[in-house]
């Protein structure tokens, strides 16, 4: 247009310039308006965004600052054993909950907002706190008591009888369902006729004559402290004595015999003591061949020897050094096991049915226990201390009770029963009645002198030596209908049994063969006597 207007000077040119100016103003104004709108919109959006963020942030803070309150109100049952299912009632449980009893974590098997079900973890008996945790919250207001439901036998009545005798067992934790109680006399299973939590009535099953442990099992748990039941022998026992069945050869320089036992291979072993010969020998009773198995020089005063029924090794109690040594039948070698530490005037060593080892320490009046498979000084426990007594010898009965022969300062003799907890009871001795013949009175009225040399035979009779050196006698404590409570004392080696009593015998130890034959070590006479048991 400007080109065209150049051909019209004057007014036309002025009009053209004015038009361009108007266009310029309009465009400039439009551009500023757009900029203003953009700035205004950005500020508005920023304000909205900020308000929205502030609003959302506020919602988050409110939700986190007011968590649901954890509560626990009740739990059941109030007591039980390991593995018991416990139900906990409360509020605001989640799947993140954790439960502890005495710091032991429980397994949770079910979770809802108001209920937890857990399994009681392993713990010792007694009351404990149930601790429930959800996040940072915790409650400790509930309790659970662990109870040991192992059956406990307190007593049986009667304690002797025959097959089909009805026996009442008193104790704890029996099942009220008769067939759930497994009662054994020895290995024979009895019939249970009646059952409550504290009492059972059973019928004695068939068994050989002898004394057996009575045990009660419920489920996988077998009762503590088994009682004894003796199958009575209506026959009369007959003892046939053979004096000097074995004599120590004159070429062995010894003062006396001290102990007898059977080796795993069936040979009879005996220890000698005195002079230059503190040794142990083995003799084959079929051929009478002898073998020196423990030579002189391994120790002094070899007082007792005993065979470990599990490993077949011969254990040697040396009083001179207060040490226990071991003879290995495979290597024919002797090695020291324990020396001095805890062995105070060592008199005897024996093993119980669980292969725990027991060592008799005379001066301290204690019996030390070494757990099975761990016969060392660090594992030693003081099993029992009989106050005011010097323990001479020990043995075990069928129920696992330890029988101990002991003396006091004046050489008066006593025989004790020690149960598995170490509690001891006097069963013979302590009285004033001198035994010159069989007595039916309470054995605790008997006057025993230096009772030592001890063995419990397969019928439950306790053999022991009574009397001072030169006047010793072999005597037996025979259990009665109530076990040791109404036992009697009988003499064995007397004229009517073929014994020629010269008054010089001195029995010091006893052992029974698998066929029931008894062998007696006669110390100063350097002989082993044999007693065969028969019945009529």
QUIDA-V861970 format. One record per residue. N is the residue number from 1. SS is DSSP state (H for helix, E for strand, L for the rest). Layout:
n: [N & N]
ss: [SS & SS]
This chain:
n: [1 & 2 & 3 & 4 & 5 & 6 & 7 & 8 & 9 & 10 & 11 & 12 & 13 & 14 & 15 & 16 & 17 & 18 & 19 & 20 & 21 & 22 & 23 & 24 & 25 & 26 & 27 & 28 & 29 & 30 & 31 & 32 & 33 & 34 & 35 & 36 & 37 & 38 & 39 & 40 & 41 & 42 & 43 & 44 & 45 & 46 & 47 & 48 & 49 & 50 & 51 & 52 & 53 & 54 & 55 & 56 & 57 & 58 & 59 & 60 & 61 & 62 & 63 & 64 & 65 & 66 & 67 & 68 & 69 & 70 & 71 & 72 & 73 & 74 & 75 & 76 & 77 & 78 & 79 & 80 & 81 & 82 & 83 & 84 & 85 & 86 & 87 & 88 & 89 & 90 & 91 & 92 & 93 & 94 & 95 & 96 & 97 & 98 & 99 & 100 & 101 & 102 & 103 & 104 & 105 & 106 & 107 & 108 & 109 & 110 & 111 & 112 & 113 & 114 & 115 & 116 & 117 & 118 & 119 & 120 & 121 & 122 & 123 & 124 & 125 & 126 & 127 & 128 & 129 & 130 & 131 & 132 & 133 & 134 & 135 & 136 & 137 & 138 & 139 & 140 & 141 & 142 & 143 & 144 & 145 & 146 & 147 & 148 & 149 & 150 & 151 & 152 & 153 & 154 & 155 & 156 & 157 & 158 & 159 & 160 & 161 & 162 & 163 & 164 & 165 & 166 & 167 & 168 & 169 & 170 & 171 & 172 & 173 & 174 & 175 & 176 & 177 & 178 & 179 & 180 & 181 & 182 & 183 & 184 & 185 & 186 & 187 & 188 & 189 & 190 & 191 & 192 & 193 & 194 & 195 & 196 & 197 & 198 & 199 & 200 & 201 & 202 & 203 & 204 & 205 & 206 & 207 & 208 & 209 & 210 & 211 & 212 & 213 & 214 & 215 & 216 & 217 & 218 & 219 & 220 & 221 & 222 & 223 & 224 & 225 & 226 & 227 & 228 & 229 & 230 & 231 & 232 & 233 & 234 & 235 & 236 & 237 & 238 & 239 & 240 & 241 & 242 & 243 & 244 & 245 & 246 & 247 & 248 & 249 & 250 & 251 & 252 & 253 & 254 & 255 & 256 & 257 & 258 & 259 & 260 & 261 & 262 & 263 & 264 & 265 & 266 & 267 & 268 & 269 & 270 & 271 & 272 & 273 & 274 & 275 & 276 & 277 & 278 & 279 & 280 & 281 & 282 & 283 & 284 & 285 & 286 & 287 & 288 & 289 & 290 & 291 & 292 & 293 & 294 & 295 & 296 & 297 & 298 & 299 & 300 & 301 & 302 & 303 & 304 & 305 & 306 & 307 & 308 & 309 & 310 & 311 & 312 & 313 & 314 & 315 & 316 & 317 & 318 & 319 & 320 & 321 & 322 & 323 & 324 & 325 & 326 & 327 & 328 & 329 & 330 & 331 & 332 & 333 & 334 & 335 & 336 & 337 & 338 & 339 & 340 & 341 & 342 & 343 & 344 & 345 & 346 & 347 & 348 & 349 & 350 & 351 & 352 & 353 & 354 & 355 & 356 & 357 & 358 & 359 & 360 & 361 & 362 & 363 & 364 & 365 & 366 & 367 & 368 & 369 & 370 & 371 & 372 & 373 & 374 & 375 & 376 & 377 & 378 & 379 & 380 & 381 & 382 & 383 & 384 & 385 & 386 & 387 & 388 & 389 & 390 & 391 & 392 & 393 & 394 & 395 & 396 & 397 & 398 & 399 & 400 & 401 & 402 & 403 & 404 & 405 & 406 & 407 & 408 & 409 & 410 & 411 & 412 & 413 & 414 & 415 & 416 & 417 & 418 & 419 & 420 & 421 & 422 & 423 & 424 & 425 & 426 & 427 & 428 & 429 & 430 & 431 & 432 & 433 & 434 & 435 & 436 & 437 & 438 & 439 & 440 & 441 & 442 & 443 & 444 & 445 & 446 & 447 & 448 & 449 & 450 & 451 & 452 & 453 & 454 & 455 & 456 & 457 & 458 & 459 & 460 & 461 & 462 & 463 & 464 & 465 & 466 & 467 & 468 & 469 & 470 & 471 & 472 & 473 & 474 & 475 & 476 & 477 & 478 & 479 & 480 & 481 & 482 & 483 & 484 & 485 & 486 & 487 & 488 & 489 & 490 & 491 & 492 & 493 & 494 & 495 & 496 & 497 & 498 & 499 & 500 & 501 & 502 & 503 & 504 & 505 & 506 & 507 & 508 & 509 & 510 & 511 & 512 & 513 & 514 & 515 & 516 & 517 & 518 & 519 & 520 & 521 & 522 & 523 & 524 & 525 & 526 & 527 & 528 & 529 & 530 & 531 & 532 & 533 & 534 & 535 & 536]
ss: [L & H & H & H & H & L & L & L & L & L & H & H & H & H & H & H & H & H & H & H & H & H & H & H & H & H & H & H & H & H & H & H & H & H & H & H & H & H & H & H & H & H & H & H & H & H & H & H & H & H & H & H & H & H & H & H & H & H & H & H & H & H & H & H & H & L & L & L & L & L & E & E & E & E & E & E & L & L & E & E & L & L & L & L & E & E & E & E & E & E & E & L & L & L & L & L & L & E & E & E & E & L & L & E & E & L & E & E & E & E & E & L & L & L & E & E & E & E & E & L & L & L & L & L & L & E & E & E & E & E & E & E & E & E & L & L & E & E & E & E & E & E & E & E & E & E & L & L & L & L & L & E & E & E & E & E & E & L & L & E & E & L & L & L & L & E & E & E & E & E & E & E & L & L & L & L & L & H & H & H & E & E & E & E & E & L & L & E & E & L & E & E & E & E & E & L & L & L & E & E & E & E & E & L & L & L & L & L & L & E & E & E & E & E & E & E & E & E & L & L & E & E & L & E & L & L & E & E & E & E & E & L & L & L & L & L & E & E & E & E & E & E & E & E & E & E & E & L & L & L & L & L & L & L & L & E & E & E & E & E & E & E & L & L & L & L & L & E & E & E & E & E & E & L & L & L & L & L & E & E & E & E & E & L & L & L & L & L & L & E & E & E & E & E & L & L & L & L & L & L & L & E & E & E & E & E & E & L & L & L & L & L & L & E & E & E & E & E & L & L & L & L & E & E & E & E & E & E & L & L & L & L & E & E & E & E & E & E & E & L & L & L & L & L & L & E & E & E & E & E & E & L & L & L & L & L & E & E & E & E & E & L & L & L & L & E & E & E & E & E & L & L & L & L & L & L & H & H & H & L & E & E & E & E & E & L & L & L & L & E & E & E & E & E & E & E & L & L & L & L & L & E & E & E & E & E & E & L & L & L & L & E & E & E & E & E & E & E & L & L & L & L & L & E & E & E & E & E & E & L & L & L & E & E & L & L & L & L & E & L & L & L & H & H & H & E & E & E & E & L & L & E & E & E & E & E & L & L & L & L & L & E & E & E & E & E & L & L & L & L & L & L & E & E & E & E & E & E & E & E & L & L & E & E & E & E & E & E & E & E & E & L & L & L & H & H & H & L & L & L & L & L & L & L & L & L & E & E & E & E & E & E & L & L & L & L & L & E & E & E & E & E & L & L & L & L & E & E & E & E & E & E & E & E & E & L]
